[in-house]
C-alpha cells in the first residue's frame, strides 16, 4: 500500500512538473522539483492538452451566446496565450525563421535560438493564426448555431442525444485540438534525435521511450478516437494532418538532422491548426 501511494504521489508530481513546464498555471509548492523529472513528465503533455482544451472550451461557451462564434474563439485563444506564455507559438515562429532563413545546420540552429522575430516568423504566425481562427469559425459554425438557439431558449439537457448533438462535439474538438497535437509532437521525439548539445528542451528530450509514448497515447489518442466514433467523417482530418507533419519531419531530418524544442512547438501548432481547418471540409463538404 505504501509503495502504491508513493508511486501515485510521484506520478502526480510528474504531471505538475509537465504542467509547470508547458504553462504558467501555478502548481502546489509541495510538488518540489528534480531535473530528472522533466524527461519523465513529458508523457503527461497530452493530458495537459486536455486541461487546456477544456479551459478554452469553457471560455468559448461562456462568451459565444454574447459575442458570437468568431469573437468568442479569439477571446479563448487569448486566454490560452496568457496561460501558456505563447510557448508553442514562439517555437513555431523560431522554426519558421530558422528553416526559412538558414541554409546550413549551424545557421538554422543559431537563428532558432535568436529571440528576435524575423520576417519568416511574422508571416508564419499571421498565416497559422489566421487559419486557426477562421478554420475554427467555419468548423464550429453548425454545432454552435444549435447551441446558441438552445441557450436563447433556456438550455435544458433532456436526453443524452441532445447533449451529444451540442455540447460534447464542441468540447471534444477543443480537447482533440490540444491533446492529439501534443501527442503527435511527442512522437517526433521518438523518431528523431535531439539536434543540439544543450537547450531548453534537452532535459525533457534526452530519454523519450516507447513506453512513455504508449502512456501518452491514452490522453492523446482516446479523445480523438471517441470524437471519430461520434463523428466518423472526422477521421478524414488525418488527410490534412499527417502529410503536413511528414513534410515537417523531412525538413527537420534534412536540415538539422533532428529536432529542437522549437520544432516540437511547431509540430504542435501545425497539428492543432490541422484539426480546426479539417472541420471546414469535413462538416461542410462531405
C-alpha positions as CSV (number, residue, x, y, z in Angstrom):
1,X,0.0,0.0,0.0
2,X,2.8,2.4,0.9
3,X,4.6,1.6,-2.4
4,X,1.4,2.3,-4.3
5,X,0.9,5.6,-2.5
6,X,4.5,6.6,-3.3
7,X,4.0,5.8,-6.9
8,X,0.8,7.8,-7.2
9,X,2.4,10.8,-5.5
10,X,5.4,10.6,-7.9
11,X,3.1,10.4,-10.9
12,X,1.1,13.4,-9.6
13,X,4.4,15.3,-9.2
14,X,5.4,14.4,-12.8
15,X,2.0,15.8,-14.0
16,X,2.5,19.0,-12.2
17,X,6.1,19.2,-13.5
18,X,4.8,18.9,-17.1
19,X,2.1,21.5,-16.3
20,X,4.7,23.9,-15.0
21,X,7.0,23.4,-18.0
22,X,4.3,23.9,-20.6
23,X,2.2,26.6,-19.0
24,X,2.2,29.4,-16.5
25,X,-0.5,27.8,-14.3
26,X,0.6,27.8,-10.7
27,X,1.3,24.4,-9.1
28,X,1.4,23.4,-5.4
29,X,4.6,24.1,-3.5
30,X,4.8,20.5,-2.1
31,X,5.5,19.3,-5.7
32,X,9.1,20.5,-5.4
33,X,11.4,19.8,-8.4
34,X,14.0,17.4,-9.6
35,X,15.6,17.8,-13.1
36,X,15.3,14.1,-13.9
37,X,11.5,14.5,-13.6
38,X,11.4,16.6,-16.7
39,X,12.0,13.9,-19.2
40,X,9.8,11.5,-17.3
41,X,6.9,14.1,-17.2
42,X,6.6,14.6,-21.0
43,X,4.2,11.7,-21.1
44,X,1.7,13.9,-19.5
45,X,1.8,16.5,-22.2
46,X,-1.4,15.3,-23.9
47,X,-3.2,15.3,-20.5
48,X,-2.1,19.0,-20.1
49,X,-3.6,19.4,-23.6
50,X,-6.9,18.1,-22.3
51,X,-6.9,20.6,-19.5
52,X,-6.0,23.5,-21.8
53,X,-8.6,22.4,-24.4
54,X,-11.3,22.3,-21.7
55,X,-10.3,25.7,-20.4
56,X,-10.5,27.1,-23.9
57,X,-13.9,25.4,-24.4
58,X,-15.3,26.9,-21.2
59,X,-14.2,30.4,-22.2
60,X,-15.7,29.9,-25.6
61,X,-19.0,28.6,-24.3
62,X,-19.4,31.4,-21.8
63,X,-18.9,34.1,-24.4
64,X,-20.5,32.6,-27.6
65,X,-24.0,33.5,-26.7
66,X,-23.0,37.1,-26.3
67,X,-20.3,37.7,-28.9
68,X,-20.9,35.0,-31.4
69,X,-18.6,32.4,-32.9
70,X,-15.6,34.3,-34.2
71,X,-15.0,36.8,-31.4
72,X,-15.5,34.2,-28.7
73,X,-12.9,31.9,-30.3
74,X,-10.4,34.8,-30.5
75,X,-11.1,35.5,-26.8
76,X,-10.5,31.9,-26.0
77,X,-7.2,31.9,-27.8
78,X,-6.1,35.0,-25.9
79,X,-6.8,33.2,-22.6
80,X,-4.7,30.3,-23.7
81,X,-1.8,32.5,-24.9
82,X,-1.8,34.0,-21.4
83,X,-1.9,30.6,-19.7
84,X,0.9,29.1,-21.8
85,X,3.0,32.2,-22.4
86,X,2.7,31.6,-26.1
87,X,5.1,28.6,-25.6
88,X,4.3,26.7,-28.7
89,X,3.6,29.7,-30.8
90,X,7.1,31.0,-30.0
91,X,8.5,27.7,-31.1
92,X,6.6,27.8,-34.4
93,X,7.9,31.3,-35.0
94,X,11.5,30.3,-34.3
95,X,11.1,27.2,-36.6
96,X,9.9,29.4,-39.4
97,X,12.8,31.8,-39.0
98,X,15.3,29.0,-38.8
99,X,14.1,26.9,-41.7
100,X,13.3,29.9,-43.8
101,X,16.4,32.0,-43.2
102,X,19.2,29.4,-42.8
103,X,21.0,27.4,-45.3
104,X,23.3,25.4,-43.1
105,X,22.6,23.4,-40.0
106,X,24.6,25.6,-37.6
107,X,23.0,28.7,-39.1
108,X,19.5,27.3,-38.7
109,X,20.1,26.4,-35.1
110,X,21.6,29.8,-34.3
111,X,18.6,31.6,-35.9
112,X,16.2,29.4,-33.9
113,X,18.0,30.3,-30.7
114,X,17.7,34.1,-31.5
115,X,14.9,35.7,-29.5
116,X,14.2,38.3,-32.2
117,X,11.3,37.8,-34.6
118,X,12.2,37.8,-38.3
119,X,10.1,38.2,-41.4
120,X,9.5,34.4,-41.8
121,X,8.3,34.2,-38.2
122,X,6.0,37.1,-38.6
123,X,4.4,35.8,-41.8
124,X,4.2,32.3,-40.4
125,X,2.4,33.4,-37.3
126,X,0.0,35.5,-39.3
127,X,-0.8,32.6,-41.6
128,X,-1.2,29.9,-38.9
129,X,-3.2,32.1,-36.5
130,X,-5.5,33.1,-39.4
131,X,-6.0,29.5,-40.5
132,X,-6.7,28.5,-36.9
133,X,-9.2,31.3,-36.2
134,X,-11.1,31.2,-39.5
135,X,-10.9,27.5,-39.7
136,X,-12.4,27.2,-36.2
137,X,-15.1,29.8,-37.1
138,X,-16.3,27.6,-40.0
139,X,-15.7,24.3,-38.2
140,X,-17.8,25.4,-35.2
141,X,-20.5,27.2,-37.1
142,X,-23.1,24.5,-37.3
143,X,-22.8,22.9,-33.9
144,X,-22.5,26.3,-32.2
145,X,-25.6,27.6,-34.0
146,X,-27.6,24.8,-32.5
147,X,-26.1,25.5,-29.1
148,X,-26.9,29.3,-29.3
149,X,-30.5,28.5,-30.1
150,X,-30.8,26.3,-27.1
151,X,-29.1,28.9,-24.9
152,X,-31.5,31.6,-26.0
153,X,-34.4,29.2,-25.4
154,X,-33.1,28.2,-21.9
155,X,-30.8,25.3,-22.3
156,X,-32.0,22.1,-20.7
157,X,-30.4,18.7,-21.1
158,X,-33.4,16.5,-21.8
159,X,-31.5,13.4,-23.0
160,X,-28.1,12.2,-23.9
161,X,-29.0,12.7,-27.6
162,X,-29.4,16.4,-27.1
163,X,-26.2,16.6,-25.2
164,X,-24.4,14.5,-27.8
165,X,-25.5,16.9,-30.6
166,X,-24.5,20.1,-28.9
167,X,-22.0,20.3,-26.0
168,X,-20.0,17.1,-26.4
169,X,-18.9,17.5,-30.0
170,X,-17.8,21.1,-29.4
171,X,-15.9,20.2,-26.2
172,X,-14.2,17.2,-28.0
173,X,-13.0,19.3,-30.9
174,X,-11.3,21.7,-28.4
175,X,-9.8,18.8,-26.5
176,X,-8.6,16.9,-29.5
177,X,-7.0,20.0,-31.0
178,X,-4.8,20.3,-27.9
179,X,-4.3,16.7,-26.7
180,X,-3.9,15.0,-30.1
181,X,-1.5,17.7,-31.4
182,X,0.7,17.3,-28.3
183,X,0.7,13.5,-28.7
184,X,1.9,13.9,-32.3
185,X,4.6,16.3,-31.1
186,X,5.9,13.7,-28.6
187,X,6.1,11.2,-31.5
188,X,8.8,13.3,-33.1
189,X,11.0,12.7,-30.0
190,X,10.9,9.0,-30.7
191,X,11.8,9.1,-34.4
192,X,14.4,11.9,-34.4
193,X,17.4,12.7,-32.1
194,X,17.8,16.0,-30.3
195,X,19.7,18.3,-32.6
196,X,21.6,20.4,-30.1
197,X,24.1,19.6,-27.4
198,X,22.2,21.8,-24.9
199,X,18.8,23.6,-25.0
200,X,15.7,24.3,-23.1
201,X,14.0,21.1,-24.2
202,X,17.1,18.9,-23.6
203,X,16.2,17.7,-20.1
204,X,12.8,16.6,-21.5
205,X,14.1,15.2,-24.8
206,X,17.0,13.1,-23.7
207,X,15.0,9.9,-22.9
208,X,11.8,9.5,-24.7
209,X,10.9,5.9,-24.8
210,X,8.2,3.8,-26.4
211,X,6.5,3.0,-23.0
212,X,6.3,6.8,-22.4
213,X,4.7,7.2,-25.8
214,X,2.2,4.4,-25.1
215,X,1.3,6.1,-21.8
216,X,0.8,9.4,-23.6
217,X,-1.4,7.7,-26.1
218,X,-4.2,7.3,-23.5
219,X,-4.9,11.0,-23.2
220,X,-3.6,11.7,-26.7
221,X,-5.5,9.2,-28.8
222,X,-8.6,8.3,-26.8
223,X,-10.3,11.7,-27.2
224,X,-9.6,11.6,-30.9
225,X,-10.9,8.1,-31.3
226,X,-14.1,8.9,-29.3
227,X,-14.6,12.0,-31.4
228,X,-14.3,9.9,-34.6
229,X,-16.9,7.5,-33.1
230,X,-19.3,10.4,-32.6
231,X,-18.4,11.9,-36.0
232,X,-16.9,9.2,-38.3
233,X,-16.2,11.7,-41.0
234,X,-13.6,13.4,-38.8
235,X,-11.2,10.6,-39.4
236,X,-10.6,12.4,-42.7
237,X,-8.8,15.1,-40.7
238,X,-5.7,12.8,-40.9
239,X,-5.6,13.6,-44.6
240,X,-4.7,17.1,-43.7
241,X,-2.6,16.5,-40.6
242,X,-0.3,13.5,-41.5
243,X,1.1,14.8,-44.8
244,X,1.8,18.2,-43.1
245,X,3.7,16.5,-40.3
246,X,5.6,14.2,-42.7
247,X,6.7,17.3,-44.6
248,X,7.9,18.9,-41.3
249,X,9.7,15.6,-40.5
250,X,11.5,15.7,-43.8
251,X,12.6,19.3,-43.2
252,X,14.0,18.5,-39.8
253,X,15.8,15.4,-40.9
254,X,17.3,17.2,-44.0
255,X,18.4,20.5,-42.5
256,X,19.2,19.9,-38.8
257,X,19.3,16.1,-38.6
258,X,17.0,16.1,-35.6
259,X,14.6,18.2,-33.6
260,X,14.7,21.0,-31.1
261,X,12.1,22.4,-28.6
262,X,11.1,24.9,-31.2
263,X,10.5,22.1,-33.7
264,X,8.2,20.4,-31.2
265,X,6.3,23.6,-30.7
266,X,5.9,24.0,-34.5
267,X,4.6,20.4,-34.8
268,X,2.0,21.1,-32.1
269,X,0.8,24.2,-33.8
270,X,0.6,22.7,-37.3
271,X,-1.3,19.7,-35.9
272,X,-3.7,21.8,-33.8
273,X,-4.4,24.1,-36.8
274,X,-5.0,21.0,-38.9
275,X,-7.7,19.9,-36.5
276,X,-9.5,23.2,-36.9
277,X,-9.3,23.6,-40.7
278,X,-10.2,19.9,-41.2
279,X,-13.6,20.6,-39.7
280,X,-14.3,23.1,-42.5
281,X,-14.4,20.5,-45.3
282,X,-15.4,17.6,-43.1
283,X,-18.6,19.3,-41.8
284,X,-19.4,21.5,-44.8
285,X,-18.4,19.5,-47.9
286,X,-18.5,15.8,-47.1
